[in-house]
Amino acid sequence: MSTLSLERLDSISQIAAEQWDSLVPSGYPFLRHGFLQALEASGSVCAATGWQPAHRVVRSDGRLAGLMPLYLKSHSYGEYVFDFQWADAWERAGRRYYPKALSAVPFSPVQGPRLLAQDAQVAGCLLDDLDLELHEGQVSGLHLLFNDGREDAWLAERGWLLRLGCQFHWFNRGYRCFDDFLAACNSRKRKNFRRERERILGAGIEFQWLAGHELAPADWERFYPFYAATYLKRGRRPYLTPEFFPLLGAGVAESVRLVFARHWGRDVAGALFLVGDDCLYGRYWGCLEEYDSLHFETCFYQGMERCIAEGLQRFDAGAQGEHKLLRGFEPVLTRSWHRLQPGLHEAVADYLQQEREGVREYQQDAMAYLPYRRAEQGPAAGIS
């Protein structure tokens, strides 16, 4: 029988990239060592920003057999699964909600694996360690966000609570070009899409796409003001530092796609995308000059065309945004799992049961706003 040993890592740099990546699906860039290392090395993720790395790995007879990205959080920002009300209720009861233990991709609400283990015994070793911290009161709760389902049985058996959310994803149903997508839409919406695109073309705006291997440091310097502008316009500090982006480009270059909107030779907007096995992920965008329909073109239509050009089946353009529905992005259910201190756990369980019913109803109601002709409209994607 193999001997399991668990390690707690204060930094992703404490494990070799090839070892960590040996368990991470190659087509999911957000858990690659290079991605997580870029977050930490740039100072975007650290104790000072409220994201203290506390990754877990399990070895079986010395060989890596399981891992979980993990952070001790001193706040609930940058997560996209909101628990501020839980924190407020717990602290009104005289208890401390932070720190909490969080398994997620910082600042990125993208579905994917969170607990990678070669078998149930390894998974149990990882979860036992988290349960111990919860039992000893070191954290108020355990949270695992935007997982892809492979961990569900392990978590449900231990009494974790399922929370549902809803995002909007676009699906490439074998389109050869953007006009094929338009042909699948009803005539009114088809005309609206064409008008939005014609506004950008008529304004003289063109688009420059760059893949990771084509990017130079100067290209990231071009991009950062657009990323930062999105936060600064709202009076907030950007989550990611300027140093993060060139490190990202070096760490997962094969996954990076950058697009600039240019007006008569000047950059006026930019957006960052990452590519997985069959999915395009829209992450960050910003503009320094306002043009009618520029956001829709840069973040949605350019991404759709990129999916078609690269043969990608799905386009995850980010969290929230019901305006995506009207442009063909279908409502998709997302998962998160939670295990909390006694008292809070039971109260949240009752709340989540009602919330799950509401989210499922919302998903079904949202389907009515899609632009597709009925014969072309596929089934709602998500959790059964």
Secondary structure, DSSP 8 states (H G I E B T S, - for coil): ---EEEEEESSGGGS-HHHHHTTS-TT-GGGSHHHHHHHHHTTSSSGGGTEEE-EEEEEETTEEEEEE--EEESS-TT-SS--HHHHHHHHHTT----SEEEES-TT----B-S-EESSHHHHHHHHHHHHHHHHTTS-SEEEEESB-STTHHHHHHTT-EEEEEEEEEEE--S-SSHHHHHHTB-HHHHHHHHHHHHHHHHTTEEEEEEEGGG--HHHHHHHHHHHHHHHHTTT---SS-TTHHHHHHHHSGGGEEEEEEEETTEEEEEEEEEE-SSEEEEEEEEESS--TTHHHIIIIIHHHHHHHHHT-SEEE--S--GGGGGGT-EEEEEEEEEEE-TTHHHHHHHHHHHHHHHHHHHHHHHGGG--B-TTT-----S--
